[in-house]
């Protein structure tokens, strides 16, 4: 049985996660050209005392799906979402396949921005560390893309008091039976004026008593943007908590959330992070300050100074204006040049960074400015060759990137032997920018 699970896993991994395993081969690593989806994972208590609940939320923008026209002049899209849950040894513990069909009355509806189809799946698993792979396949184009993440499922039943994961939500309702229904935000780009709520549950062994909850949210600069301290009456072993952060306090970026809970003489706390993506900002960047610094390869000193020197509350506007001037399709909301630039930055950070951020390396610079090379030659190891009696020569590890369209190549050598590849034929940024293809 375990062998069969391993075989199934390998088939699904190669089919769904091929893009993630490309690494520095770079070929076909074009995630923004594939169907895009948004994902959130939340761990809550299970009714089964031996289990922990994993909740998987997925949202797919209509505009990312391929709609085909039907005889009735309506339009239909079909897609499939596969969720795999693996243990630390990569054995499949559970899975779910969800197939959906969407029919719309007009072509305009298929391209409407900010409209999503959403799915959810729940898994009851033993508390442990897991890997979760979520794959999306467009049934019309057969294109696939996937996201892989690690997840710790906690045991909420042993402690006297504990806190679930926090779900960032667009709204929270109360069902007819009194249960709370949170509508997950799922990391979508956020428009000005959008409500941002947090939902979590506090679990106590005692079903009655006083509960105090303290909530603090800080931005990437450690500035406090939200705080709350409230008292509740425990009516059951699970107490739902909802809080709302004012719209003006949340800008594009990463936030640290800290929750402290006290009940019946027991206390616990939870620290986590969440990200707010703003409309008009790159989805691959979670920090405006870093996104501005990463303009180094496209913005001149004057443009960078203008953005960096702007007041903190005006930097986002200046950043968006900079990219608007370079938008190849100004009549649309999507800025393809910005998306492609920060896709390359994200790729560089993932694949070329060892002792510093990948975008700051020589490989990162060339990749960001010129994109994927047409061909790569590699010698990944230092090699020693005998040249004559009692003498030898060391050939250091190297890579050669060929760009046929520019009739140029770049040689990177690992002089230190620790994977820190440096350009052996240095080129100025100005020379690279004269070749840039975005």
C-alpha positions as CSV (number, residue, x, y, z in Angstrom):
1,X,0.0,0.0,0.0
2,X,2.8,2.4,0.9
3,X,4.6,1.6,-2.4
4,X,1.4,2.4,-4.3
5,X,1.0,5.7,-2.5
6,X,4.6,6.5,-3.4
7,X,3.9,5.8,-7.1
8,X,0.7,7.8,-7.1
9,X,2.6,10.7,-5.4
10,X,5.4,10.7,-7.9
11,X,3.0,10.8,-10.8
12,X,1.0,13.7,-9.3
13,X,4.1,15.6,-8.3
14,X,5.6,15.5,-11.8
15,X,2.2,16.4,-13.3
16,X,1.3,19.2,-10.9
17,X,4.5,20.5,-9.5
18,X,6.8,20.4,-12.5
19,X,7.1,24.1,-12.6
20,X,8.3,24.3,-9.0
21,X,11.0,21.7,-9.6
22,X,12.6,23.4,-12.6
23,X,15.1,25.3,-10.4
24,X,17.9,27.0,-12.2
25,X,17.2,25.2,-15.5
26,X,14.9,28.2,-16.0
27,X,13.2,26.7,-19.1
28,X,9.4,27.1,-18.9
29,X,9.5,28.7,-15.5
30,X,6.8,31.2,-16.5
31,X,4.3,31.1,-13.7
32,X,2.5,34.3,-14.7
33,X,1.6,32.7,-18.1
34,X,-0.2,29.8,-16.3
35,X,-3.6,29.8,-14.7
36,X,-3.3,31.8,-11.5
37,X,-5.0,31.0,-8.2
38,X,-4.9,32.2,-4.6
39,X,-4.5,29.9,-1.7
40,X,-4.9,30.0,2.1
41,X,-4.4,27.2,4.7
42,X,-5.9,27.3,8.2
43,X,-5.6,24.9,11.1
44,X,-8.5,24.6,13.6
45,X,-9.6,22.0,16.1
46,X,-11.3,18.9,15.0
47,X,-14.4,17.4,16.7
48,X,-12.4,14.1,16.6
49,X,-10.1,14.4,19.7
50,X,-7.4,12.4,18.0
51,X,-7.3,14.6,14.9
52,X,-6.6,18.2,13.8
53,X,-8.5,20.0,11.0
54,X,-6.8,21.4,7.9
55,X,-8.9,23.8,5.9
56,X,-7.8,24.6,2.4
57,X,-9.3,27.7,0.6
58,X,-8.8,28.3,-3.1
59,X,-9.9,31.2,-5.2
60,X,-9.5,31.3,-9.0
61,X,-10.1,34.6,-11.0
62,X,-12.5,34.2,-13.9
63,X,-10.0,36.0,-16.1
64,X,-7.4,33.3,-15.6
65,X,-9.7,30.6,-17.0
66,X,-10.3,29.7,-20.6
67,X,-14.0,30.2,-21.5
68,X,-15.4,28.6,-24.7
69,X,-18.5,29.8,-26.5
70,X,-21.4,27.4,-26.5
71,X,-24.3,27.1,-29.0
72,X,-26.5,29.0,-26.6
73,X,-24.2,32.0,-26.9
74,X,-23.1,31.5,-23.3
75,X,-19.5,30.8,-22.3
76,X,-18.2,27.9,-20.2
77,X,-15.0,27.2,-18.4
78,X,-14.0,23.9,-16.7
79,X,-11.2,23.3,-14.3
80,X,-9.9,20.8,-11.8
81,X,-8.2,21.4,-8.4
82,X,-6.2,18.7,-6.8
83,X,-5.1,18.9,-3.1
84,X,-2.4,16.5,-1.9
85,X,-1.4,16.2,1.7
86,X,1.9,14.5,2.3
87,X,3.8,13.5,5.4
88,X,7.4,14.4,6.1
89,X,8.5,11.3,4.1
90,X,6.4,12.4,1.1
91,X,3.8,9.6,1.5
92,X,0.3,10.6,0.6
93,X,-1.9,10.9,3.7
94,X,-5.0,12.3,2.0
95,X,-6.1,13.9,-1.2
96,X,-9.1,15.6,-2.8
97,X,-10.0,16.2,-6.5
98,X,-12.6,18.9,-7.2
99,X,-14.0,19.6,-10.6
100,X,-15.9,22.7,-11.5
101,X,-17.8,24.1,-14.5
102,X,-18.7,27.8,-14.8
103,X,-21.3,29.1,-17.3
104,X,-21.6,32.8,-18.0
105,X,-24.0,34.8,-20.2
106,X,-21.5,37.1,-21.9
107,X,-17.9,37.4,-22.9
108,X,-17.5,40.6,-20.8
109,X,-18.3,38.5,-17.7
110,X,-15.5,36.1,-18.4
111,X,-12.9,39.0,-18.4
112,X,-14.3,40.9,-15.4
113,X,-11.7,41.7,-12.9
114,X,-12.2,41.0,-9.2
115,X,-14.6,38.1,-9.8
116,X,-13.6,34.7,-8.5
117,X,-14.8,31.1,-8.2
118,X,-13.9,29.7,-4.8
119,X,-13.5,26.2,-3.4
120,X,-12.8,24.8,0.1
121,X,-11.6,21.4,1.3
122,X,-11.3,20.0,4.8
123,X,-9.0,17.3,6.1
124,X,-9.0,15.5,9.4
125,X,-5.5,14.4,10.2
126,X,-3.3,13.5,13.1
127,X,-1.4,16.5,14.6
128,X,2.0,16.5,12.7
129,X,4.0,18.3,10.1
130,X,2.7,18.0,6.5
131,X,3.4,19.2,3.0
132,X,0.4,20.4,1.0
133,X,0.4,20.6,-2.8
134,X,-2.5,22.3,-4.5
135,X,-2.7,22.0,-8.3
136,X,-5.0,23.7,-10.8
137,X,-5.6,22.4,-14.3
138,X,-7.6,24.3,-16.9
139,X,-9.6,21.6,-18.7
140,X,-9.8,23.5,-21.9
141,X,-6.1,24.4,-22.4
142,X,-4.7,21.6,-20.2
143,X,-2.4,24.1,-18.6
144,X,-1.4,23.3,-15.0
145,X,0.1,25.2,-12.2
146,X,0.7,24.4,-8.5
147,X,1.6,25.7,-5.1
148,X,3.4,23.8,-2.5
149,X,3.7,24.7,1.2
150,X,4.5,23.2,4.6
151,X,1.9,23.1,7.3
152,X,2.0,22.2,11.0
153,X,-1.2,20.7,12.3
154,X,-1.4,21.3,16.1
155,X,-3.0,19.4,18.9
156,X,-5.6,21.6,20.4
157,X,-7.0,19.1,22.9
158,X,-4.2,18.6,25.4
159,X,-3.6,22.2,26.5
160,X,-5.9,24.0,29.0
161,X,-6.2,26.9,26.5
162,X,-5.1,27.2,22.9
163,X,-5.6,29.4,19.8
164,X,-6.5,28.3,16.2
165,X,-4.8,29.7,13.1
166,X,-6.1,33.1,12.1
167,X,-8.2,33.5,9.0
168,X,-8.1,36.8,7.2
169,X,-11.7,37.4,5.9
170,X,-13.7,39.8,3.8
171,X,-16.8,39.3,6.0
172,X,-18.1,37.2,8.8
173,X,-21.7,36.1,9.2
174,X,-23.7,34.1,11.7
175,X,-25.6,31.0,10.5
176,X,-29.2,30.2,11.5
177,X,-27.9,27.7,14.1
178,X,-25.7,30.4,15.6
179,X,-22.4,29.2,14.1
180,X,-20.0,31.7,12.7
181,X,-19.3,31.7,8.9
182,X,-16.1,33.5,7.9
183,X,-15.7,34.3,4.2
184,X,-11.9,34.0,3.5
185,X,-10.0,36.7,1.7
186,X,-7.4,34.2,0.5
187,X,-4.6,36.7,-0.2
188,X,-6.3,38.5,-3.1
189,X,-5.3,42.0,-4.3
190,X,-7.1,44.4,-2.1
191,X,-9.0,47.5,-3.3
192,X,-9.2,50.7,-1.2
193,X,-12.2,50.5,1.0
194,X,-12.2,46.7,1.3
195,X,-13.0,45.4,4.8
196,X,-10.3,43.3,6.4
197,X,-11.3,41.1,9.3
198,X,-9.6,38.5,11.3
199,X,-11.3,35.4,12.6
200,X,-9.9,32.8,15.0
201,X,-11.1,30.5,17.8
202,X,-9.9,30.1,21.4
203,X,-10.3,26.6,22.8
204,X,-10.6,25.9,26.6
205,X,-11.0,22.7,28.5
206,X,-13.4,24.4,30.9
207,X,-16.7,25.3,29.2
208,X,-17.4,28.3,31.4
209,X,-15.5,31.3,32.8
210,X,-14.0,34.6,31.8
211,X,-11.8,34.9,28.7
212,X,-9.5,37.9,28.0
213,X,-8.0,38.4,24.5
214,X,-5.4,40.9,23.5
215,X,-4.6,41.5,19.8
216,X,-1.7,43.5,18.3
217,X,-0.8,44.0,14.6
218,X,2.5,45.6,13.5
219,X,3.7,46.5,10.1
220,X,7.2,45.6,8.6
221,X,8.6,48.7,10.3
222,X,7.3,47.5,13.7
223,X,4.8,50.3,13.9
224,X,1.6,49.2,15.7
225,X,-1.3,49.6,13.3
226,X,-4.0,47.8,15.4
227,X,-4.6,46.8,19.0
228,X,-7.6,45.4,20.9
229,X,-8.2,44.1,24.4
230,X,-11.6,42.5,25.1
231,X,-13.3,40.3,27.6
232,X,-15.6,37.4,26.7
233,X,-17.7,34.9,28.5
234,X,-16.9,31.3,27.6
235,X,-20.1,29.6,26.6
236,X,-18.6,26.4,25.3
237,X,-15.1,24.9,24.8
238,X,-14.7,27.0,21.6
239,X,-15.0,30.8,21.6
240,X,-15.1,32.5,18.2
241,X,-13.3,35.9,18.0
242,X,-13.7,38.5,15.2
243,X,-11.7,41.7,14.8
244,X,-11.6,44.4,12.1
245,X,-8.6,46.5,11.1
246,X,-9.4,50.0,9.7
247,X,-8.9,50.2,6.0
248,X,-6.5,53.2,6.2
249,X,-4.1,51.3,8.5
250,X,-3.2,48.5,6.0
251,X,-0.9,49.1,3.1
252,X,0.8,46.7,0.7
253,X,3.1,44.5,2.8
254,X,3.7,41.9,5.5
255,X,2.2,42.2,9.0
256,X,3.0,40.5,12.3
257,X,-0.1,39.5,14.4
258,X,0.2,38.6,18.1
259,X,-2.6,37.2,20.1
260,X,-2.6,36.7,23.9
261,X,-5.5,34.8,25.6
262,X,-6.1,34.2,29.3
263,X,-8.9,32.1,30.9
264,X,-9.4,30.4,34.2
265,X,-5.9,31.1,35.4
266,X,-4.3,29.7,32.2
267,X,-2.8,31.7,29.3
268,X,-1.3,31.2,25.9
269,X,-0.2,33.3,22.9
270,X,0.1,33.0,19.2
271,X,2.4,34.9,16.7
272,X,1.8,34.7,13.0
273,X,2.2,36.9,9.9
274,X,-0.2,37.8,7.1
275,X,0.3,39.7,3.9
276,X,-1.9,42.4,2.3
277,X,-1.6,42.8,-1.4
278,X,-2.8,46.1,-2.9
279,X,-4.3,46.5,-6.4
280,X,-1.6,47.9,-8.7
281,X,1.3,46.4,-6.8
282,X,3.3,43.2,-7.8
283,X,1.9,40.0,-6.4
284,X,5.4,38.6,-6.1
285,X,6.5,41.4,-3.7
286,X,5.3,41.6,-0.1
287,X,7.2,44.7,0.9
288,X,7.0,48.1,-0.7
289,X,10.4,49.1,0.7
290,X,12.1,46.1,-0.9
291,X,10.1,46.6,-4.2
292,X,11.5,50.1,-4.4
293,X,15.1,49.0,-3.8
294,X,14.7,46.3,-6.5
295,X,14.0,49.1,-9.1
296,X,17.8,49.4,-9.3
297,X,18.0,47.6,-12.7
298,X,15.3,49.6,-14.4
299,X,15.1,53.0,-12.8
300,X,17.7,55.7,-13.1
301,X,19.0,57.5,-10.0
302,X,16.6,60.4,-10.4
303,X,13.5,58.2,-10.5
304,X,14.6,56.1,-7.5
305,X,15.4,59.2,-5.5
306,X,11.9,60.6,-6.3
307,X,10.2,57.5,-4.9
308,X,12.6,56.9,-2.0
309,X,12.4,60.5,-0.8
310,X,8.6,60.7,-1.0
311,X,6.7,60.8,2.3
312,X,5.9,57.4,3.6
313,X,2.2,57.7,2.8
314,X,3.0,58.8,-0.8
315,X,5.6,56.2,-1.8
316,X,3.1,53.7,-3.0
317,X,1.5,56.4,-5.3
318,X,5.0,57.3,-6.7
319,X,5.8,53.7,-7.2
320,X,2.6,53.0,-9.1
321,X,3.1,56.1,-11.2
322,X,6.6,55.0,-12.2
323,X,5.3,51.7,-13.5
324,X,2.3,53.3,-15.2
325,X,4.7,55.1,-17.5
326,X,6.1,51.7,-18.6
327,X,2.8,49.9,-18.9
328,X,2.7,48.3,-22.4
329,X,-1.2,48.2,-22.2
330,X,-2.2,51.3,-20.4
331,X,-5.9,50.8,-21.2
332,X,-6.0,47.7,-19.0
333,X,-5.6,47.2,-15.2
334,X,-2.8,44.7,-15.6
335,X,0.8,46.1,-16.0
336,X,2.6,43.3,-17.8
337,X,6.0,45.0,-17.6
338,X,5.8,45.3,-13.8
339,X,4.6,41.8,-13.4
340,X,7.3,40.4,-15.5
341,X,10.0,42.4,-13.8
342,X,9.0,41.3,-10.3
343,X,8.5,37.7,-11.5
344,X,12.2,37.7,-12.4
345,X,13.1,39.3,-9.1
346,X,11.2,36.5,-7.3
347,X,12.9,33.9,-9.4
348,X,16.3,35.3,-8.7
349,X,15.6,35.4,-5.0
350,X,14.5,31.8,-5.0
351,X,17.3,30.3,-7.1
352,X,20.4,32.5,-6.9
353,X,20.6,33.7,-3.3
354,X,23.0,32.0,-1.0
355,X,24.9,34.6,1.0
356,X,22.7,37.6,-0.1
357,X,19.4,38.2,-1.8
358,X,19.3,36.6,-5.2
359,X,18.3,39.8,-7.0
360,X,21.6,41.4,-5.8
361,X,23.8,38.7,-7.3
362,X,25.5,38.8,-10.7
363,X,23.2,36.0,-11.9
364,X,20.2,37.8,-10.5
365,X,21.1,41.0,-12.3
366,X,21.6,39.4,-15.7
367,X,18.4,37.3,-15.3
368,X,16.3,40.2,-14.2
369,X,17.4,42.5,-17.1
370,X,17.6,39.9,-19.9
371,X,15.3,37.1,-18.8
372,X,16.0,33.4,-19.4
373,X,19.1,32.5,-21.4
374,X,18.6,30.5,-24.6
375,X,21.1,27.9,-23.5
376,X,23.2,27.2,-20.3
377,X,26.5,25.3,-20.1
378,X,27.4,24.0,-16.7
379,X,30.4,22.6,-14.9
380,X,29.0,22.3,-11.3
381,X,32.2,21.0,-9.6
382,X,35.8,22.1,-9.2
383,X,37.9,19.7,-11.2
384,X,41.7,19.0,-10.9
385,X,43.7,18.0,-14.0
386,X,47.3,16.9,-14.2
387,X,49.2,19.1,-16.7
388,X,52.7,17.8,-16.3
389,X,55.0,16.0,-13.9
390,X,54.1,17.1,-10.3
391,X,51.8,19.9,-11.6
392,X,48.1,20.2,-11.9
393,X,45.4,22.7,-12.9
394,X,42.0,23.4,-11.2
395,X,39.0,24.1,-13.3
396,X,36.5,25.9,-11.1
397,X,32.8,25.4,-11.3
398,X,31.2,27.7,-13.9
399,X,28.1,28.4,-15.9
400,X,27.8,30.0,-19.3
401,X,24.6,31.7,-20.3
402,X,24.0,32.2,-24.0
403,X,21.6,34.9,-25.4
404,X,21.5,34.2,-29.1
405,X,19.2,37.1,-29.9
406,X,21.8,39.5,-28.6
407,X,24.8,37.5,-29.8
408,X,26.1,37.7,-26.2
409,X,27.2,35.2,-23.5
410,X,28.0,35.6,-19.8
411,X,30.4,33.4,-17.9
412,X,29.8,33.0,-14.1
413,X,32.6,31.3,-12.0
414,X,32.4,30.0,-8.5
415,X,35.7,31.3,-7.2
416,X,35.0,30.5,-3.6
417,X,33.7,27.0,-4.1
418,X,30.5,27.8,-2.1
419,X,28.1,28.4,-4.9
420,X,28.8,32.2,-5.1
421,X,28.9,32.6,-8.9
422,X,30.5,35.9,-10.1
423,X,30.6,37.3,-13.7
424,X,34.1,36.7,-15.1
425,X,33.4,39.0,-18.0
426,X,32.0,42.0,-16.1
427,X,29.5,44.1,-17.9
428,X,28.1,47.5,-16.8
429,X,24.4,47.9,-16.0
430,X,24.2,50.4,-18.7
431,X,25.4,47.9,-21.3
432,X,22.8,45.4,-20.0
433,X,20.0,47.9,-20.1
434,X,20.7,48.6,-23.7
435,X,19.8,44.9,-24.4
436,X,16.9,44.6,-22.0
437,X,13.8,42.8,-23.3
438,X,11.0,44.1,-21.0
